[in-house]
Amino acid sequence: MKDMGEIKNCLGFRITGDREYGKIWIDQEDYLRQVLDRFHMSSCNPISTPVDTNVKLEKKSSCNPISTPVDTNVKLEKNKSENKRRRR
């Protein structure tokens, strides 16, 4: 593993921050521009977001992983393939 410095982009997200104030901003502006260009919609008119953009997210004191349907489906498929191999 090697330190490549501060993260700037990851999976289509642009990540910026202010270490002094402990703030982080995440957006997808560049990704959305690429999508609009691909579908020839870069000159479309934007509309306001229905979500409050001033919401402050807070760090939870603990993180408990939850089981999602995706996790369950992956486990089911794995079990199916293992059972097929056993039957052969």
Biopython code that builds the backbone (N, CA, C, O; Angstrom):
import numpy as np
from Bio.PDB.StructureBuilder import StructureBuilder

atoms = [
    (1, "MET", "N", (0.844, -1.155, 0.000)),
    (1, "MET", "CA", (0.000, 0.000, 0.000)),
    (1, "MET", "C", (0.900, 1.231, 0.000)),
    (1, "MET", "O", (1.943, 1.258, 0.652)),
    (2, "LYS", "N", (0.468, 2.260, -0.753)),
    (2, "LYS", "CA", (1.289, 3.461, -0.791)),
    (2, "LYS", "C", (0.413, 4.695, -0.648)),
    (2, "LYS", "O", (-0.708, 4.734, -1.156)),
    (3, "ASP", "N", (0.924, 5.693, 0.040)),
    (3, "ASP", "CA", (0.203, 6.946, 0.258)),
    (3, "ASP", "C", (0.275, 7.770, -1.016)),
    (3, "ASP", "O", (1.361, 8.119, -1.479)),
    (4, "MET", "N", (-0.886, 8.079, -1.581)),
    (4, "MET", "CA", (-0.940, 8.847, -2.822)),
    (4, "MET", "C", (-1.443, 10.270, -2.571)),
    (4, "MET", "O", (-1.885, 10.946, -3.500)),
    (5, "GLY", "N", (-1.376, 10.718, -1.331)),
    (5, "GLY", "CA", (-1.808, 12.074, -0.999)),
    (5, "GLY", "C", (-3.299, 12.139, -0.734)),
    (5, "GLY", "O", (-3.967, 11.114, -0.599)),
    (6, "GLU", "N", (-3.814, 13.365, -0.661)),
    (6, "GLU", "CA", (-5.231, 13.558, -0.378)),
    (6, "GLU", "C", (-6.076, 13.084, -1.552)),
    (6, "GLU", "O", (-5.702, 13.253, -2.712)),
    (7, "ILE", "N", (-7.218, 12.491, -1.233)),
    (7, "ILE", "CA", (-8.134, 12.030, -2.259)),
    (7, "ILE", "C", (-8.817, 13.241, -2.893)),
    (7, "ILE", "O", (-9.204, 14.187, -2.206)),
    (8, "LYS", "N", (-8.957, 13.189, -4.220)),
    (8, "LYS", "CA", (-9.624, 14.274, -4.931)),
    (8, "LYS", "C", (-10.846, 13.756, -5.677)),
    (8, "LYS", "O", (-11.871, 14.435, -5.739)),
    (9, "ASN", "N", (-10.741, 12.555, -6.245)),
    (9, "ASN", "CA", (-11.844, 11.943, -6.986)),
    (9, "ASN", "C", (-11.930, 10.472, -6.643)),
    (9, "ASN", "O", (-10.913, 9.798, -6.482)),
    (10, "CYS", "N", (-13.171, 9.972, -6.532)),
    (10, "CYS", "CA", (-13.374, 8.555, -6.267)),
    (10, "CYS", "C", (-14.759, 8.156, -6.755)),
    (10, "CYS", "O", (-15.762, 8.698, -6.290)),
    (11, "LEU", "N", (-14.820, 7.213, -7.689)),
    (11, "LEU", "CA", (-16.081, 6.677, -8.200)),
    (11, "LEU", "C", (-17.037, 7.768, -8.682)),
    (11, "LEU", "O", (-18.239, 7.704, -8.423)),
    (12, "GLY", "N", (-16.505, 8.760, -9.379)),
    (12, "GLY", "CA", (-17.340, 9.828, -9.913)),
    (12, "GLY", "C", (-17.636, 10.951, -8.940)),
    (12, "GLY", "O", (-18.313, 11.914, -9.301)),
    (13, "PHE", "N", (-17.144, 10.850, -7.715)),
    (13, "PHE", "CA", (-17.362, 11.901, -6.724)),
    (13, "PHE", "C", (-16.128, 12.795, -6.648)),
    (13, "PHE", "O", (-15.003, 12.298, -6.660)),
    (14, "ARG", "N", (-16.328, 14.100, -6.571)),
    (14, "ARG", "CA", (-15.234, 15.036, -6.313)),
    (14, "ARG", "C", (-15.244, 15.299, -4.809)),
    (14, "ARG", "O", (-16.289, 15.594, -4.228)),
    (15, "ILE", "N", (-14.086, 15.192, -4.196)),
    (15, "ILE", "CA", (-13.985, 15.324, -2.741)),
    (15, "ILE", "C", (-13.031, 16.470, -2.425)),
    (15, "ILE", "O", (-11.870, 16.459, -2.833)),
    (16, "THR", "N", (-13.536, 17.457, -1.693)),
    (16, "THR", "CA", (-12.709, 18.579, -1.261)),
    (16, "THR", "C", (-12.920, 18.773, 0.235)),
    (16, "THR", "O", (-13.926, 18.338, 0.795)),
    (17, "GLY", "N", (-11.979, 19.418, 0.860)),
    (17, "GLY", "CA", (-12.125, 19.597, 2.300)),
    (17, "GLY", "C", (-11.295, 20.738, 2.846)),
    (17, "GLY", "O", (-10.453, 21.310, 2.154)),
    (18, "ASP", "N", (-11.548, 21.047, 4.080)),
    (18, "ASP", "CA", (-10.817, 22.077, 4.813)),
    (18, "ASP", "C", (-10.378, 21.444, 6.129)),
    (18, "ASP", "O", (-11.158, 21.351, 7.076)),
    (19, "ARG", "N", (-9.127, 21.013, 6.175)),
    (19, "ARG", "CA", (-8.619, 20.324, 7.372)),
    (19, "ARG", "C", (-8.666, 21.215, 8.608)),
    (19, "ARG", "O", (-8.957, 20.744, 9.707)),
    (20, "GLU", "N", (-8.383, 22.488, 8.430)),
    (20, "GLU", "CA", (-8.349, 23.410, 9.572)),
    (20, "GLU", "C", (-9.691, 23.442, 10.306)),
    (20, "GLU", "O", (-9.728, 23.496, 11.535)),
    (21, "TYR", "N", (-10.787, 23.410, 9.553)),
    (21, "TYR", "CA", (-12.114, 23.470, 10.163)),
    (21, "TYR", "C", (-12.804, 22.105, 10.220)),
    (21, "TYR", "O", (-13.940, 22.005, 10.684)),
    (22, "GLY", "N", (-12.127, 21.058, 9.753)),
    (22, "GLY", "CA", (-12.693, 19.712, 9.803)),
    (22, "GLY", "C", (-13.922, 19.545, 8.932)),
    (22, "GLY", "O", (-14.862, 18.849, 9.315)),
    (23, "LYS", "N", (-13.928, 20.176, 7.760)),
    (23, "LYS", "CA", (-15.083, 20.119, 6.854)),
    (23, "LYS", "C", (-14.722, 19.322, 5.610)),
    (23, "LYS", "O", (-13.564, 19.286, 5.194)),
    (24, "ILE", "N", (-15.731, 18.684, 5.021)),
    (24, "ILE", "CA", (-15.541, 17.936, 3.780)),
    (24, "ILE", "C", (-16.752, 18.175, 2.880)),
    (24, "ILE", "O", (-17.891, 18.222, 3.345)),
    (25, "TRP", "N", (-16.483, 18.323, 1.586)),
    (25, "TRP", "CA", (-17.548, 18.508, 0.603)),
    (25, "TRP", "C", (-17.418, 17.424, -0.454)),
    (25, "TRP", "O", (-16.320, 17.121, -0.921)),
    (26, "ILE", "N", (-18.550, 16.848, -0.824)),
    (26, "ILE", "CA", (-18.583, 15.789, -1.835)),
    (26, "ILE", "C", (-19.627, 16.179, -2.869)),
    (26, "ILE", "O", (-20.766, 16.495, -2.524)),
    (27, "ASP", "N", (-19.232, 16.155, -4.147)),
    (27, "ASP", "CA", (-20.204, 16.447, -5.201)),
    (27, "ASP", "C", (-19.908, 15.598, -6.429)),
    (27, "ASP", "O", (-18.862, 14.954, -6.512)),
    (28, "GLN", "N", (-20.825, 15.602, -7.370)),
    (28, "GLN", "CA", (-20.682, 14.833, -8.603)),
    (28, "GLN", "C", (-20.782, 15.726, -9.833)),
    (28, "GLN", "O", (-21.201, 15.267, -10.896)),
    (29, "GLU", "N", (-20.407, 16.981, -9.705)),
    (29, "GLU", "CA", (-20.555, 17.932, -10.801)),
    (29, "GLU", "C", (-19.872, 17.458, -12.084)),
    (29, "GLU", "O", (-20.487, 17.480, -13.150)),
    (30, "ASP", "N", (-18.615, 17.030, -11.999)),
    (30, "ASP", "CA", (-17.889, 16.593, -13.196)),
    (30, "ASP", "C", (-18.560, 15.388, -13.847)),
    (30, "ASP", "O", (-18.707, 15.339, -15.068)),
    (31, "TYR", "N", (-18.965, 14.417, -13.032)),
    (31, "TYR", "CA", (-19.636, 13.221, -13.548)),
    (31, "TYR", "C", (-20.944, 13.602, -14.245)),
    (31, "TYR", "O", (-21.243, 13.104, -15.331)),
    (32, "LEU", "N", (-21.719, 14.488, -13.614)),
    (32, "LEU", "CA", (-22.999, 14.886, -14.200)),
    (32, "LEU", "C", (-22.803, 15.636, -15.506)),
    (32, "LEU", "O", (-23.602, 15.483, -16.431)),
    (33, "ARG", "N", (-21.756, 16.443, -15.597)),
    (33, "ARG", "CA", (-21.468, 17.130, -16.866)),
    (33, "ARG", "C", (-21.162, 16.111, -17.965)),
    (33, "ARG", "O", (-21.604, 16.276, -19.103)),
    (34, "GLN", "N", (-20.414, 15.067, -17.633)),
    (34, "GLN", "CA", (-20.107, 14.024, -18.621)),
    (34, "GLN", "C", (-21.374, 13.312, -19.081)),
    (34, "GLN", "O", (-21.533, 13.033, -20.269)),
    (35, "VAL", "N", (-22.277, 13.018, -18.145)),
    (35, "VAL", "CA", (-23.539, 12.355, -18.495)),
    (35, "VAL", "C", (-24.368, 13.266, -19.396)),
    (35, "VAL", "O", (-24.913, 12.811, -20.402)),
    (36, "LEU", "N", (-24.468, 14.542, -19.046)),
    (36, "LEU", "CA", (-25.227, 15.489, -19.870)),
    (36, "LEU", "C", (-24.628, 15.595, -21.268)),
    (36, "LEU", "O", (-25.365, 15.639, -22.254)),
    (37, "ASP", "N", (-23.301, 15.636, -21.365)),
    (37, "ASP", "CA", (-22.645, 15.686, -22.678)),
    (37, "ASP", "C", (-22.943, 14.432, -23.492)),
    (37, "ASP", "O", (-23.234, 14.518, -24.685)),
    (38, "ARG", "N", (-22.872, 13.268, -22.849)),
    (38, "ARG", "CA", (-23.102, 12.003, -23.545)),
    (38, "ARG", "C", (-24.495, 11.939, -24.163)),
    (38, "ARG", "O", (-24.672, 11.389, -25.250)),
    (39, "PHE", "N", (-25.487, 12.504, -23.468)),
    (39, "PHE", "CA", (-26.859, 12.461, -23.958)),
    (39, "PHE", "C", (-27.283, 13.770, -24.616)),
    (39, "PHE", "O", (-28.474, 14.027, -24.794)),
    (40, "HIS", "N", (-26.297, 14.600, -24.978)),
    (40, "HIS", "CA", (-26.545, 15.864, -25.690)),
    (40, "HIS", "C", (-27.555, 16.736, -24.948)),
    (40, "HIS", "O", (-28.478, 17.285, -25.551)),
    (41, "MET", "N", (-27.371, 16.855, -23.648)),
    (41, "MET", "CA", (-28.276, 17.659, -22.825)),
    (41, "MET", "C", (-27.526, 18.747, -22.054)),
    (41, "MET", "O", (-28.048, 19.280, -21.074)),
    (42, "SER", "N", (-26.297, 19.084, -22.491)),
    (42, "SER", "CA", (-25.519, 20.053, -21.723)),
    (42, "SER", "C", (-26.102, 21.463, -21.755)),
    (42, "SER", "O", (-25.734, 22.303, -20.935)),
    (43, "SER", "N", (-27.001, 21.727, -22.689)),
    (43, "SER", "CA", (-27.603, 23.067, -22.732)),
    (43, "SER", "C", (-29.003, 23.087, -22.119)),
    (43, "SER", "O", (-29.730, 24.067, -22.283)),
    (44, "CYS", "N", (-29.391, 22.027, -21.421)),
    (44, "CYS", "CA", (-30.720, 22.001, -20.802)),
    (44, "CYS", "C", (-30.771, 22.971, -19.619)),
    (44, "CYS", "O", (-29.736, 23.362, -19.078)),
    (45, "ASN", "N", (-31.973, 23.346, -19.234)),
    (45, "ASN", "CA", (-32.149, 24.295, -18.134)),
    (45, "ASN", "C", (-32.228, 23.559, -16.803)),
    (45, "ASN", "O", (-33.025, 22.632, -16.658)),
    (46, "PRO", "N", (-31.413, 23.960, -15.830)),
    (46, "PRO", "CA", (-31.464, 23.310, -14.515)),
    (46, "PRO", "C", (-32.694, 23.753, -13.726)),
    (46, "PRO", "O", (-33.272, 24.807, -13.990)),
    (47, "ILE", "N", (-33.077, 22.940, -12.766)),
    (47, "ILE", "CA", (-34.147, 23.313, -11.842)),
    (47, "ILE", "C", (-33.598, 23.186, -10.427)),
    (47, "ILE", "O", (-32.588, 22.520, -10.203)),
    (48, "SER", "N", (-34.256, 23.815, -9.490)),
    (48, "SER", "CA", (-33.761, 23.761, -8.114)),
    (48, "SER", "C", (-33.988, 22.376, -7.519)),
    (48, "SER", "O", (-34.897, 21.650, -7.922)),
    (49, "THR", "N", (-33.153, 22.032, -6.565)),
    (49, "THR", "CA", (-33.244, 20.724, -5.920)),
    (49, "THR", "C", (-34.365, 20.719, -4.883)),
    (49, "THR", "O", (-34.562, 21.715, -4.187)),
    (50, "PRO", "N", (-35.103, 19.611, -4.769)),
    (50, "PRO", "CA", (-36.175, 19.555, -3.776)),
    (50, "PRO", "C", (-35.659, 19.267, -2.363)),
    (50, "PRO", "O", (-36.447, 19.157, -1.423)),
    (51, "VAL", "N", (-34.356, 19.148, -2.216)),
    (51, "VAL", "CA", (-33.756, 18.804, -0.925)),
    (51, "VAL", "C", (-33.103, 20.047, -0.325)),
    (51, "VAL", "O", (-32.533, 20.863, -1.049)),
    (52, "ASP", "N", (-33.185, 20.188, 0.978)),
    (52, "ASP", "CA", (-32.519, 21.293, 1.658)),
    (52, "ASP", "C", (-31.010, 21.116, 1.522)),
    (52, "ASP", "O", (-30.457, 20.124, 1.996)),
    (53, "THR", "N", (-30.350, 22.061, 0.885)),
    (53, "THR", "CA", (-28.904, 21.944, 0.648)),
    (53, "THR", "C", (-28.064, 22.390, 1.842)),
    (53, "THR", "O", (-26.838, 22.285, 1.803)),
    (54, "ASN", "N", (-28.697, 22.879, 2.888)),
    (54, "ASN", "CA", (-27.956, 23.337, 4.069)),
    (54, "ASN", "C", (-28.003, 22.345, 5.224)),
    (54, "ASN", "O", (-27.718, 22.712, 6.364)),
    (55, "VAL", "N", (-28.359, 21.098, 4.947)),
    (55, "VAL", "CA", (-28.415, 20.076, 5.992)),
    (55, "VAL", "C", (-26.995, 19.765, 6.446)),
    (55, "VAL", "O", (-26.105, 19.563, 5.620)),
    (56, "LYS", "N", (-26.785, 19.728, 7.745)),
    (56, "LYS", "CA", (-25.468, 19.395, 8.283)),
    (56, "LYS", "C", (-25.479, 17.941, 8.738)),
    (56, "LYS", "O", (-26.260, 17.555, 9.607)),
    (57, "LEU", "N", (-24.607, 17.147, 8.140)),
    (57, "LEU", "CA", (-24.496, 15.743, 8.516)),
    (57, "LEU", "C", (-23.591, 15.632, 9.730)),
    (57, "LEU", "O", (-22.591, 16.341, 9.839)),
    (58, "GLU", "N", (-23.944, 14.749, 10.628)),
    (58, "GLU", "CA", (-23.147, 14.562, 11.831)),
    (58, "GLU", "C", (-22.562, 13.158, 11.859)),
    (58, "GLU", "O", (-23.173, 12.200, 11.385)),
    (59, "LYS", "N", (-21.389, 13.063, 12.415)),
    (59, "LYS", "CA", (-20.709, 11.783, 12.536)),
    (59, "LYS", "C", (-21.359, 10.978, 13.651)),
    (59, "LYS", "O", (-21.537, 11.477, 14.762)),
    (60, "LYS", "N", (-21.718, 9.714, 13.350)),
    (60, "LYS", "CA", (-22.288, 8.849, 14.383)),
    (60, "LYS", "C", (-21.175, 8.375, 15.310)),
    (60, "LYS", "O", (-20.023, 8.229, 14.902)),
    (61, "SER", "N", (-21.541, 8.141, 16.554)),
    (61, "SER", "CA", (-20.541, 7.683, 17.513)),
    (61, "SER", "C", (-20.158, 6.227, 17.274)),
    (61, "SER", "O", (-19.046, 5.814, 17.604)),
    (62, "SER", "N", (-21.076, 5.448, 16.701)),
    (62, "SER", "CA", (-20.749, 4.058, 16.386)),
    (62, "SER", "C", (-21.420, 3.682, 15.077)),
    (62, "SER", "O", (-22.431, 4.269, 14.691)),
    (63, "CYS", "N", (-20.863, 2.728, 14.422)),
    (63, "CYS", "CA", (-21.389, 2.296, 13.134)),
    (63, "CYS", "C", (-21.737, 0.818, 13.215)),
    (63, "CYS", "O", (-20.865, -0.018, 13.452)),
    (64, "ASN", "N", (-22.999, 0.498, 13.019)),
    (64, "ASN", "CA", (-23.433, -0.892, 13.025)),
    (64, "ASN", "C", (-23.798, -1.308, 11.610)),
    (64, "ASN", "O", (-24.748, -0.770, 11.041)),
    (65, "PRO", "N", (-23.066, -2.254, 11.025)),
    (65, "PRO", "CA", (-23.407, -2.682, 9.667)),
    (65, "PRO", "C", (-24.786, -3.328, 9.648)),
    (65, "PRO", "O", (-25.176, -4.029, 10.582)),
    (66, "ILE", "N", (-25.509, -3.079, 8.572)),
    (66, "ILE", "CA", (-26.832, -3.685, 8.441)),
    (66, "ILE", "C", (-26.821, -4.641, 7.265)),
    (66, "ILE", "O", (-26.072, -4.458, 6.305)),
    (67, "SER", "N", (-27.641, -5.638, 7.347)),
    (67, "SER", "CA", (-27.749, -6.594, 6.254)),
    (67, "SER", "C", (-28.693, -6.011, 5.216)),
    (67, "SER", "O", (-29.815, -5.617, 5.534)),
    (68, "THR", "N", (-28.237, -5.960, 3.991)),
    (68, "THR", "CA", (-29.068, -5.423, 2.912)),
    (68, "THR", "C", (-29.517, -6.559, 2.022)),
    (68, "THR", "O", (-28.921, -7.636, 2.049)),
    (69, "PRO", "N", (-30.558, -6.342, 1.230)),
    (69, "PRO", "CA", (-30.992, -7.385, 0.300)),
    (69, "PRO", "C", (-29.872, -7.838, -0.628)),
    (69, "PRO", "O", (-29.815, -9.007, -1.009)),
    (70, "VAL", "N", (-28.979, -6.917, -0.994)),
    (70, "VAL", "CA", (-27.867, -7.289, -1.871)),
    (70, "VAL", "C", (-26.990, -8.320, -1.178)),
    (70, "VAL", "O", (-26.607, -9.319, -1.787)),
    (71, "ASP", "N", (-26.667, -8.086, 0.100)),
    (71, "ASP", "CA", (-25.858, -9.043, 0.854)),
    (71, "ASP", "C", (-26.531, -10.412, 0.868)),
    (71, "ASP", "O", (-25.878, -11.436, 0.665)),
    (72, "THR", "N", (-27.829, -10.421, 1.107)),
    (72, "THR", "CA", (-28.577, -11.672, 1.164)),
    (72, "THR", "C", (-28.552, -12.373, -0.183)),
    (72, "THR", "O", (-28.351, -13.586, -0.247)),
    (73, "ASN", "N", (-28.755, -11.618, -1.267)),
    (73, "ASN", "CA", (-28.750, -12.214, -2.606)),
    (73, "ASN", "C", (-27.394, -12.801, -2.956)),
    (73, "ASN", "O", (-27.321, -13.874, -3.555)),
    (74, "VAL", "N", (-26.332, -12.121, -2.595)),
    (74, "VAL", "CA", (-24.990, -12.634, -2.870)),
    (74, "VAL", "C", (-24.787, -13.953, -2.132)),
    (74, "VAL", "O", (-24.254, -14.906, -2.699)),
    (75, "LYS", "N", (-25.209, -14.012, -0.871)),
    (75, "LYS", "CA", (-25.070, -15.240, -0.085)),
    (75, "LYS", "C", (-25.902, -16.368, -0.689)),
    (75, "LYS", "O", (-25.445, -17.509, -0.753)),
    (76, "LEU", "N", (-27.128, -16.052, -1.135)),
    (76, "LEU", "CA", (-27.985, -17.076, -1.737)),
    (76, "LEU", "C", (-27.363, -17.634, -3.007)),
    (76, "LEU", "O", (-27.351, -18.848, -3.211)),
    (77, "GLU", "N", (-26.846, -16.757, -3.864)),
    (77, "GLU", "CA", (-26.223, -17.210, -5.108)),
    (77, "GLU", "C", (-24.987, -18.057, -4.822)),
    (77, "GLU", "O", (-24.742, -19.056, -5.498)),
    (78, "LYS", "N", (-24.219, -17.660, -3.830)),
    (78, "LYS", "CA", (-23.028, -18.426, -3.462)),
    (78, "LYS", "C", (-23.434, -19.823, -2.998)),
    (78, "LYS", "O", (-22.816, -20.815, -3.386)),
    (79, "ASN", "N", (-24.480, -19.898, -2.163)),
    (79, "ASN", "CA", (-24.956, -21.196, -1.683)),
    (79, "ASN", "C", (-25.474, -22.054, -2.827)),
    (79, "ASN", "O", (-25.232, -23.261, -2.849)),
    (80, "LYS", "N", (-26.187, -21.451, -3.783)),
    (80, "LYS", "CA", (-26.700, -22.204, -4.934)),
    (80, "LYS", "C", (-25.558, -22.826, -5.718)),
    (80, "LYS", "O", (-25.606, -24.005, -6.070)),
    (81, "SER", "N", (-24.517, -22.019, -5.993)),
    (81, "SER", "CA", (-23.409, -22.548, -6.788)),
    (81, "SER", "C", (-22.648, -23.629, -6.025)),
    (81, "SER", "O", (-22.177, -24.592, -6.631)),
    (82, "GLU", "N", (-22.521, -23.484, -4.708)),
    (82, "GLU", "CA", (-21.853, -24.517, -3.910)),
    (82, "GLU", "C", (-22.666, -25.808, -3.911)),
    (82, "GLU", "O", (-22.095, -26.895, -4.001)),
    (83, "ASN", "N", (-23.981, -25.703, -3.814)),
    (83, "ASN", "CA", (-24.844, -26.888, -3.836)),
    (83, "ASN", "C", (-24.776, -27.598, -5.185)),
    (83, "ASN", "O", (-24.786, -28.828, -5.231)),
    (84, "LYS", "N", (-24.710, -26.850, -6.277)),
    (84, "LYS", "CA", (-24.604, -27.454, -7.608)),
    (84, "LYS", "C", (-23.311, -28.252, -7.727)),
    (84, "LYS", "O", (-23.300, -29.351, -8.281)),
    (85, "ARG", "N", (-22.212, -27.690, -7.199)),
    (85, "ARG", "CA", (-20.930, -28.386, -7.267)),
    (85, "ARG", "C", (-20.959, -29.676, -6.464)),
    (85, "ARG", "O", (-20.372, -30.678, -6.873)),
    (86, "ARG", "N", (-21.636, -29.657, -5.328)),
    (86, "ARG", "CA", (-21.712, -30.853, -4.474)),
    (86, "ARG", "C", (-22.496, -31.969, -5.154)),
    (86, "ARG", "O", (-22.174, -33.145, -4.988)),
    (87, "ARG", "N", (-23.522, -31.606, -5.917)),
    (87, "ARG", "CA", (-24.373, -32.609, -6.577)),
    (87, "ARG", "C", (-23.659, -33.320, -7.712)),
    (87, "ARG", "O", (-24.028, -34.441, -8.061)),
    (88, "ARG", "N", (-22.660, -32.705, -8.288)),
    (88, "ARG", "CA", (-21.977, -33.295, -9.454)),
    (88, "ARG", "C", (-21.131, -34.455, -9.095)),
    (88, "ARG", "O", (-20.499, -35.051, -9.967)),
]
sb = StructureBuilder()
sb.init_structure("model")
sb.init_model(0)
sb.init_chain("A")
sb.init_seg("    ")
for serial, (resi, resn, name, xyz) in enumerate(atoms, 1):
    if name == "N":
        sb.init_residue(resn, " ", resi, " ")
    sb.init_atom(name, np.array(xyz, "f"), 0.0, 1.0, " ", f" {name:<3s}", serial, name[0])
structure = sb.get_structure()
